[in-house]
Amino acid sequence: PAEINRISSLVSLEVRSCPKLETFPKGELPSSLTSLPVWDSRKLRPLAEWHLDRLASLQEFSICGGFPKLVSFGDAEHLFPSSLTKFSIARFPSLKSVFKGLNSLTSLQHLSLMNCPKLQVLPCHKLLDRLWHLEISGCPHLRDRCLREKGEYWQRIADIPCVEIDGSYVYKQNPE
């Protein structure tokens, strides 16, 4: 609806399989949103045009499918509000990097990267240091780089309390 931003009590909005949806009205969503999952809406304009950074209450954002040729989220550093605690991305077949847009997420605790077979790069140390949970599934380049004590990224993720790779939990310290 054209005036969706006036629904001040809306805290969760799920956009699922909307093949004709191109954008949200004037890029405005209700400022009360805390959760926004977006699934298989292939015509949506680039994330930079969504103005998600204006949603100061947004804690969880996930995007699944769509943008089959997208290689990177680009150079925008403030795509999302710093209030995000959970970010998930899945089913982007050409995506190689997402992380410039995530570097300013000072509250992020959970990062989920799934079914992005060309994804090759983890975010900066600063972001990884804040994580409590990192989930990687269906991202073979990252899986190989994150192998316990063998992968080139192991030292970067070694202090994250919970790492899940392809459905198996990897803990850094042996449980007693």
C-alpha positions in Angstrom: 0.0 0.0 0.0 1.1 3.5 -0.8 1.0 4.7 2.8 2.5 1.6 4.5 4.8 3.9 6.4 1.9 5.2 8.4 1.2 1.8 10.0 3.1 2.6 13.2 2.3 -0.7 15.0 3.8 -2.9 12.2 6.9 -4.6 13.6 7.3 -7.5 11.1 6.8 -7.5 7.4 7.5 -10.5 5.2 7.7 -10.0 1.5 7.5 -13.4 -0.2 7.2 -14.3 -3.9 6.1 -10.9 -5.3 7.2 -11.2 -8.9 5.9 -7.8 -9.9 7.0 -5.7 -6.9 9.8 -3.3 -8.0 10.1 -1.0 -5.0 8.5 0.1 -1.7 6.5 3.3 -1.9 9.1 6.1 -2.1 11.5 3.8 -0.4 9.6 4.3 2.9 8.8 1.5 5.3 7.3 1.8 8.8 9.9 3.0 11.2 8.5 0.5 13.8 9.8 -2.5 11.8 12.0 -4.9 13.7 12.0 -7.8 11.2 12.0 -7.8 7.4 12.5 -11.0 5.5 12.4 -10.7 1.7 12.0 -13.9 -0.4 12.0 -14.4 -4.1 11.0 -10.9 -5.2 13.2 -10.7 -8.3 12.2 -7.3 -9.7 13.0 -5.3 -6.6 15.3 -2.4 -7.2 18.9 -2.4 -5.7 19.1 -2.4 -1.9 20.6 1.1 -1.9 17.2 2.4 -3.0 15.3 0.8 -0.2 16.5 3.2 2.5 16.7 0.5 5.1 19.3 2.6 7.0 16.4 4.8 8.1 14.7 2.0 10.0 16.3 2.5 13.4 14.3 -0.3 15.0 15.2 -3.0 12.4 16.9 -5.9 14.1 16.5 -8.8 11.6 16.9 -8.6 7.9 17.1 -11.5 5.5 17.0 -11.6 1.7 16.6 -14.9 -0.2 16.7 -15.3 -4.0 16.4 -12.6 -6.6 19.0 -10.6 -8.4 20.5 -13.6 -10.2 23.3 -11.5 -11.8 24.2 -9.5 -8.7 28.0 -9.9 -8.0 28.3 -7.4 -5.1 26.1 -5.1 -3.0 28.3 -2.3 -4.3 30.2 0.4 -2.5 27.4 1.6 -0.3 28.6 1.5 3.3 25.4 2.4 5.0 22.7 0.2 3.4 21.4 -1.0 6.8 20.8 0.5 10.2 23.3 -0.1 12.9 20.5 -1.7 15.0 20.6 -5.0 13.0 21.5 -8.0 15.1 20.8 -10.7 12.6 21.6 -10.6 8.8 20.9 -13.5 6.5 21.4 -13.9 2.8 20.6 -16.9 0.6 20.4 -18.1 -3.0 22.4 -15.5 -4.8 24.2 -17.6 -7.5 26.6 -14.9 -8.7 27.3 -13.0 -5.5 31.0 -12.8 -4.6 30.9 -10.1 -1.9 28.4 -8.4 0.4 30.5 -7.0 3.0 31.2 -3.3 2.4 27.5 -2.7 3.3 27.8 -4.7 6.5 30.9 -3.1 8.0 29.0 -0.4 9.9 26.7 -2.9 11.7 27.9 -2.4 15.2 25.1 -4.6 16.8 25.4 -7.6 14.5 25.5 -10.9 16.4 24.3 -13.5 13.8 25.4 -13.7 10.2 24.0 -16.4 7.9 25.4 -16.9 4.4 23.6 -19.7 2.5 23.6 -21.1 -1.0 25.9 -18.4 -2.6 28.2 -20.7 -4.5 30.5 -17.9 -5.7 30.8 -16.0 -2.4 34.5 -15.8 -1.6 35.1 -13.1 1.0 34.3 -12.8 4.7 33.7 -9.4 6.2 36.4 -7.4 8.0 37.8 -8.5 11.3 35.9 -5.7 13.1 32.5 -7.2 12.1 33.6 -10.8 12.8 34.8 -9.8 16.3 31.2 -8.8 17.2 29.6 -12.0 16.0 28.2 -14.7 18.4 27.1 -17.0 15.6 28.3 -17.4 12.0 26.5 -19.8 9.7 27.9 -20.8 6.2 26.1 -23.3 4.0 26.3 -24.0 0.3 29.2 -21.6 -0.1 32.1 -23.9 -1.1 34.8 -21.2 -1.4 34.1 -19.9 2.1 33.8 -23.5 3.5 37.3 -24.3 2.3 38.7 -21.0 3.6 37.1 -21.6 7.0 38.3 -25.1 7.7 39.3 -25.6 11.3 43.0 -24.9 11.7 43.6 -25.3 7.9 41.7 -22.6 6.1 43.1 -19.2 5.5 40.1 -17.6 7.4 40.4 -19.9 10.4 42.2 -17.3 12.5 39.6 -14.6 11.6 36.7 -16.8 12.9 38.5 -18.6 15.7 37.0 -16.3 18.4 33.4 -16.5 17.3 31.6 -18.7 19.9 29.5 -20.7 17.5 30.4 -21.4 13.8 28.1 -23.6 11.7 29.5 -24.8 8.4 27.2 -26.9 6.1 25.1 -28.0 9.0 27.9 -29.0 11.3 28.8 -27.0 14.4 32.4 -26.1 14.8 33.4 -25.0 18.3 36.8 -23.4 18.8 37.4 -24.9 22.3 37.0 -28.5 23.3 33.9 -28.8 25.6 34.9 -30.1 29.1 
